[in-house]
Amino acid sequence: MHTRFKCNGCKRDTEFLWLDQLDTPEGFKAYQCMDCGCVGIKNVVEALSIPDSAICRCDKCGSWKFNTVVCHTCQLIGAKDANV
């Protein structure tokens, strides 16, 4: 069984095939929707199997994050800003 997410392309709750051969930042994975074929990047915290009690919105950027971990989106934005 594959990880289930809401697809950005077809908007269905569906299974995703991870594209592990693509290099992505920590906390994110490249995927292909197994229904419509859409390819993109997902924050792993958005998986439908993760209970709502384990996640919250980041106070800084508003992205979903794990309660016990620093926000991956803020880390990614901070790393990009440092390289500009």
C-alpha positions as a LaTeX table, in Angstrom:
\begin{tabular}{lrrr}
\hline
Residue & $x$ (\AA) & $y$ (\AA) & $z$ (\AA) \\
\hline
Met1 & 0.00 & 0.00 & 0.00 \\
His2 & 1.25 & 3.48 & $-0.89$ \\
Thr3 & 1.04 & 6.68 & 1.19 \\
Arg4 & $-2.23$ & 8.58 & 0.72 \\
Phe5 & $-2.47$ & 12.36 & 0.25 \\
Lys6 & $-4.88$ & 14.84 & $-1.26$ \\
Cys7 & $-3.60$ & 15.42 & $-4.81$ \\
Asn8 & $-2.91$ & 19.01 & $-5.91$ \\
Gly9 & $-3.86$ & 18.03 & $-9.47$ \\
Cys10 & $-7.08$ & 15.99 & $-9.29$ \\
Lys11 & $-8.02$ & 16.99 & $-5.70$ \\
Arg12 & $-8.75$ & 13.35 & $-4.78$ \\
Asp13 & $-7.57$ & 11.58 & $-1.63$ \\
Thr14 & $-5.38$ & 9.06 & $-3.38$ \\
Glu15 & $-2.22$ & 6.98 & $-3.25$ \\
Phe16 & 1.09 & 8.56 & $-4.20$ \\
Leu17 & 4.13 & 6.89 & $-5.65$ \\
Trp18 & 7.27 & 8.44 & $-4.15$ \\
Leu19 & 9.90 & 9.50 & $-6.66$ \\
Asp20 & 12.88 & 8.78 & $-4.41$ \\
Gln21 & 15.40 & 9.28 & $-7.21$ \\
Leu22 & 14.71 & 13.05 & $-7.07$ \\
Asp23 & 16.64 & 15.10 & $-4.51$ \\
Thr24 & 14.28 & 16.99 & $-2.18$ \\
Pro25 & 14.79 & 19.01 & 1.02 \\
Glu26 & 14.29 & 17.36 & 4.41 \\
Gly27 & 10.60 & 16.97 & 5.23 \\
Phe28 & 9.48 & 16.99 & 1.59 \\
Lys29 & 9.18 & 14.26 & $-1.05$ \\
Ala30 & 8.60 & 14.23 & $-4.78$ \\
Tyr31 & 5.52 & 12.23 & $-5.77$ \\
Gln32 & 3.38 & 11.06 & $-8.64$ \\
Cys33 & $-0.39$ & 10.72 & $-8.15$ \\
Met34 & $-1.45$ & 7.18 & $-8.99$ \\
Asp35 & $-4.84$ & 8.44 & $-10.26$ \\
Cys36 & $-4.11$ & 11.44 & $-12.50$ \\
Gly37 & $-0.31$ & 11.19 & $-12.93$ \\
Cys38 & 0.34 & 14.66 & $-11.47$ \\
Val39 & 3.94 & 15.08 & $-10.28$ \\
Gly40 & 4.90 & 17.47 & $-7.49$ \\
Ile41 & 6.41 & 17.99 & $-4.05$ \\
Lys42 & 4.56 & 17.26 & $-0.80$ \\
Asn43 & 5.31 & 18.10 & 2.80 \\
Val44 & 5.38 & 14.63 & 4.42 \\
Val45 & 3.31 & 15.90 & 7.37 \\
Glu46 & 0.31 & 16.19 & 5.00 \\
Ala47 & $-0.07$ & 12.40 & 4.69 \\
Leu48 & $-3.67$ & 11.37 & 5.40 \\
Ser49 & $-2.47$ & 8.60 & 7.75 \\
Ile50 & $-0.97$ & 11.09 & 10.24 \\
Pro51 & $-3.41$ & 11.81 & 13.09 \\
Asp52 & $-4.49$ & 15.43 & 13.58 \\
Ser53 & $-3.24$ & 15.24 & 17.17 \\
Ala54 & 0.36 & 14.87 & 15.88 \\
Ile55 & 0.35 & 18.00 & 13.70 \\
Cys56 & $-0.32$ & 21.72 & 13.96 \\
Arg57 & 0.05 & 24.90 & 11.93 \\
Cys58 & 3.37 & 26.74 & 12.16 \\
Asp59 & 3.04 & 30.08 & 13.97 \\
Lys60 & 5.52 & 31.72 & 11.57 \\
Cys61 & 4.51 & 30.54 & 8.08 \\
Gly62 & 1.20 & 28.70 & 8.52 \\
Ser63 & 2.38 & 25.41 & 6.98 \\
Trp64 & 1.51 & 22.10 & 8.57 \\
Lys65 & 4.25 & 20.70 & 10.82 \\
Phe66 & 4.75 & 17.91 & 13.33 \\
Asn67 & 4.12 & 19.08 & 16.92 \\
Thr68 & 7.53 & 17.88 & 18.08 \\
Val69 & 9.71 & 19.08 & 15.17 \\
Val70 & 10.89 & 22.44 & 13.85 \\
Cys71 & 8.88 & 23.51 & 10.77 \\
His72 & 10.48 & 22.10 & 7.60 \\
Thr73 & 8.99 & 24.89 & 5.48 \\
Cys74 & 10.55 & 27.60 & 7.69 \\
Gln75 & 13.89 & 25.76 & 7.53 \\
Leu76 & 13.65 & 25.63 & 3.74 \\
Ile77 & 12.75 & 29.33 & 3.49 \\
Gly78 & 15.58 & 30.23 & 5.89 \\
Ala79 & 18.11 & 28.23 & 3.85 \\
Lys80 & 16.95 & 29.90 & 0.64 \\
Asp81 & 17.14 & 33.39 & 2.18 \\
Ala82 & 20.68 & 32.66 & 3.38 \\
Asn83 & 21.73 & 31.80 & $-0.19$ \\
Val84 & 20.18 & 34.88 & $-1.85$ \\
\hline
\end{tabular}
